[in-house]
Amino acid sequence: MYSKWNSETLYQPAASQIPPGQHSSRQMTQRLKNLEDQMELLIKLMECNNQLLRSIEEQQNRVCTAGGGSVIVRM
């Protein structure tokens, strides 16, 4: 999953490395779009992580009984 994302990510020189006057509005727009895409990916990954944590918490709160049922334990 990450290897695909890393292979598609374009790394461009930092703004301090580009001589003054070399910035075009197209380059800046593309950089902003790339940042937006990376932020969207980060948000999606955080949401998946939160769902996983909720699932783990639910599993930890269940105690199996000898009869095969489960009891929800509140802390």
N, C-alpha and C positions, 0 to 999 in steps of 0.2 A: 504494500500500500504506500509506504513512504518512499520507496525507491522510484515509483512512478511519479509521485509528486516532485521529488528532488530532480528527476531527469527533465521535467517540463519547466522547472523554475529557471528563469533567465536572470543571471546576475549581471548587472550593468555597473560601470564605475560609479563610485560615490560622487555626489555633486561637487565636492571639493577637488576631485581629480579632473573634472571637465573644465576646460578654459572658459572664462567669461564670454558670453555671447554665443556659445555653442548649444545652448538649450533651445530646443524647439518646443512649441506647444504640443506637438504630436508625441514627442518623447515623454513629456511630463504627464500627458493624458494616459499614455501607456503605463507609466510607472504607477500612477494612481489606480488604474484598473488592476494591475498586478497586486498592489497592496490590498485592494478591496477583495480580490479573489482569495488571497492568503488569509485575510480576516474571516471570510465566510467559512473557509476550511477549518480554521482554528475554532470557530464557534460550533461548527458541526461536531468536531472531535470532542469538545468540552461537553456538549449535550450527550454524546454517546458515553463518555466517561461518567457523567452524572447518573445516567440510566443504569450503567453497570454497578455503580456504587449503591444505588437504591436496591437493585436486585440482590446484591451481596448482603445488604443490611436485612432485607426481608428473609433471606435464607438463614441468617444467623439468629433471627428472632423466632424461628420455628424449632420446636423440640419434638422429635419423633417419640411416640409412645410404643409400648410393647405390642399393642394391638394393631399396629400398622398405621394408625391415624397420626395426625399432627396437632399440636397445640401451639397457638400463637402466644408468645411470652412478651408481655409489655415491660419495658424497663422504665 
